[in-house]
Amino acid sequence: MSKYESYKEKIFAFYEAQKRMPSYAEIMELVGFKSKNAVSKLIDKLMDEGLIDKDAQGRLIPASLDTGVPLLGLVEAGIPTMADADMLDSISLDNYLIEDKAKTFILEVKGDSMIEAHIEEGDYVIAERTEDARDRDIVVAEVDGEWTLKYLRKDPAQNTIWLEPANKNYAPIHPAHSLRIAAIVKGVLRKY
């Protein structure tokens, strides 16, 4: 990894942890620079790449989070009621869907074994790398050398683990040799 990539990683790790971008002085400390001029050059490079921007007050903000989507209120999914169109807030989809950017990736779903979990072919799942998963988590797993998306099932009394589809037309998968959890599913994206 280049020094520049390392600097980027440190700055965005700070953002993930603090939910705000670091100040120039904090960046100096994070990356080990001796002057604010060096920080300014790094900021210029990050801005040229479109990774960060500045808000109206001149504070640093991640470019991808520059604008949120308006949150207008609630809409009834049952009996229709009057809907207010007052803007309550805005939501950054990055912040809402991604907890740890360094561990997060997206996969396109193929197949219909998870349709009862409302995950359909052509959807995208947002997954976070981890080897630890709880019973009933939806996981990306390698079972006997092949990859799949299923519910993780554990029976501590029997000391067994297996994968369970969310479609009654498919049988549970009991590993013959190996089962490795690579990630847990954190969200699903579907475009209509």
matplotlib code that plots the C-alpha trace (Angstrom):
import matplotlib.pyplot as plt

x = [0.0, 1.4, 1.8, -1.0, -3.4, -2.4, -3.2, -6.6, -7.4, -6.5, -8.6, -11.7, -11.2, -11.3, -14.5, -16.0, -15.2, -16.0, -18.8, -17.0, -14.0, -10.8, -9.5, -6.2, -4.5, -6.0, -4.9, -1.4, -1.4, -3.1, -0.6, 2.5, 3.0, 5.0, 3.2, -0.3, 1.0, 1.6, -2.0, -3.3, -1.6, -3.0, -6.5, -6.1, -5.2, -8.2, -10.5, -9.1, -10.0, -13.5, -13.2, -13.7, -15.3, -15.8, -19.2, -20.4, -18.4, -15.2, -15.3, -14.2, -16.9, -16.8, -17.9, -20.1, -22.0, -22.2, -25.9, -28.4, -31.8, -34.7, -36.6, -40.1, -41.9, -44.0, -46.3, -49.0, -48.7, -52.0, -55.1, -54.4, -54.0, -52.9, -49.2, -47.2, -44.6, -42.5, -38.8, -37.8, -34.2, -32.0, -30.4, -27.1, -27.5, -23.8, -24.2, -27.4, -26.3, -22.6, -21.2, -17.5, -16.6, -13.2, -15.0, -18.0, -18.7, -21.6, -22.7, -25.3, -27.7, -28.2, -30.9, -34.1, -33.1, -33.6, -36.9, -38.7, -36.2, -37.1, -33.8, -34.5, -32.4, -30.9, -30.9, -27.7, -26.7, -24.5, -22.2, -19.6, -16.6, -16.5, -15.9, -18.3, -22.0, -25.0, -27.7, -30.2, -27.8, -27.8, -24.3, -22.0, -20.3, -18.0, -19.4, -17.3, -15.5, -18.5, -20.0, -23.6, -25.9, -28.0, -29.2, -26.6, -28.0, -26.4, -27.4, -25.1, -26.7, -25.7, -22.5, -23.6, -23.9, -25.5, -26.9, -30.7, -32.3, -35.3, -37.3, -39.2, -38.2, -34.6, -33.1, -30.7, -27.0, -25.0, -21.3, -19.6, -16.1, -15.9, -18.0, -16.4, -18.3, -16.9, -19.5, -22.9, -25.6, -26.3, -28.8, -30.5, -30.7, -33.4, -34.3, -37.8]
y = [0.0, 3.4, 6.2, 8.1, 5.1, 4.7, 8.4, 8.0, 4.9, 6.7, 9.8, 7.7, 5.4, 8.5, 9.5, 6.1, 6.2, 9.8, 10.4, 13.6, 14.4, 15.3, 18.9, 19.9, 19.5, 16.1, 15.0, 16.2, 14.0, 11.0, 10.8, 12.2, 15.4, 18.2, 21.1, 22.2, 23.0, 19.2, 18.6, 21.2, 19.4, 16.1, 17.7, 19.2, 15.7, 14.1, 16.8, 16.4, 12.7, 13.6, 11.9, 14.8, 18.3, 21.3, 22.5, 26.1, 26.8, 25.4, 22.2, 18.9, 16.4, 13.1, 13.9, 10.8, 12.0, 15.6, 15.5, 13.3, 12.2, 14.1, 12.2, 13.5, 11.5, 8.4, 6.8, 4.3, 0.8, -0.1, 2.1, 5.3, 8.5, 12.0, 12.2, 15.3, 16.5, 18.4, 17.6, 16.1, 15.3, 13.9, 10.4, 9.6, 6.1, 5.4, 6.1, 4.2, 1.1, 0.9, 0.6, -0.2, 0.8, -1.1, -4.4, -3.8, -5.1, -5.7, -8.9, -9.4, -12.2, -15.1, -17.7, -17.9, -19.8, -16.7, -15.4, -15.9, -13.6, -11.0, -11.4, -12.1, -12.7, -9.5, -7.8, -6.6, -7.5, -5.3, -7.6, -7.0, -9.2, -11.2, -14.8, -14.4, -14.8, -15.7, -18.2, -17.0, -14.3, -14.3, -15.1, -15.3, -18.7, -21.2, -24.7, -27.6, -25.3, -23.5, -20.1, -19.4, -17.0, -18.6, -18.4, -19.7, -22.2, -23.4, -26.1, -25.8, -28.9, -31.0, -28.9, -28.6, -25.8, -25.8, -23.4, -23.0, -21.5, -19.2, -21.1, -24.3, -25.8, -26.2, -28.4, -27.3, -27.6, -29.7, -29.4, -32.6, -31.2, -27.5, -24.4, -21.0, -17.7, -14.8, -12.1, -11.3, -9.5, -6.0, -4.8, -5.5, -3.1, -3.5, -1.2, -1.2]
z = [0.0, -0.9, 1.6, -0.1, 0.2, 3.9, 4.5, 2.8, 4.9, 8.1, 7.3, 6.4, 9.4, 11.5, 9.8, 10.3, 14.0, 14.8, 12.2, 11.2, 9.1, 11.0, 11.2, 9.5, 12.9, 13.4, 9.9, 10.7, 13.8, 12.0, 9.1, 10.9, 8.9, 10.4, 8.7, 7.7, 4.3, 3.7, 4.9, 2.5, -0.4, 0.7, 1.0, -2.5, -3.9, -2.2, -3.5, -7.1, -6.8, -5.8, -2.5, -0.2, -0.5, 1.7, 3.0, 3.0, 6.1, 4.7, 6.8, 5.2, 4.2, 2.3, -1.3, -1.5, 1.6, 0.4, 0.0, 1.7, 0.5, 2.2, 4.9, 4.6, 7.3, 7.5, 5.0, 6.0, 4.6, 6.1, 6.0, 4.0, 6.0, 5.3, 4.6, 5.7, 3.3, 5.8, 5.5, 8.8, 8.1, 5.4, 5.3, 3.7, 2.2, 2.8, 6.5, 6.8, 5.0, 5.7, 9.2, 8.4, 4.8, 5.0, 5.6, 3.3, -0.2, -2.5, -4.3, -6.9, -6.1, -8.4, -7.8, -5.7, -2.6, -0.3, -1.6, 1.6, 3.2, 0.5, -1.3, -5.0, -8.1, -9.4, -5.9, -4.4, -0.9, 1.2, 3.2, 5.9, 6.3, 9.5, 10.6, 13.5, 12.9, 15.1, 14.6, 11.9, 10.5, 6.7, 5.7, 2.7, 3.3, 1.6, 2.1, 0.8, -1.6, -3.0, -2.2, -1.2, 0.5, 3.3, 6.9, 9.3, 11.7, 14.9, 17.4, 20.4, 22.0, 19.0, 18.3, 14.7, 12.2, 8.8, 6.1, 5.6, 2.5, 2.7, 0.1, 1.0, -2.4, -1.2, 1.4, 4.2, 3.4, 5.9, 5.2, 4.4, 4.9, 5.6, 6.3, 6.5, 7.1, 5.1, 5.8, 7.2, 5.1, 6.4, 3.7, 0.4, -2.6, -5.2, -8.0, -9.5]

ax = plt.figure().add_subplot(projection="3d")
ax.plot(x, y, z, "-o")
ax.set_aspect("equal")
plt.show()
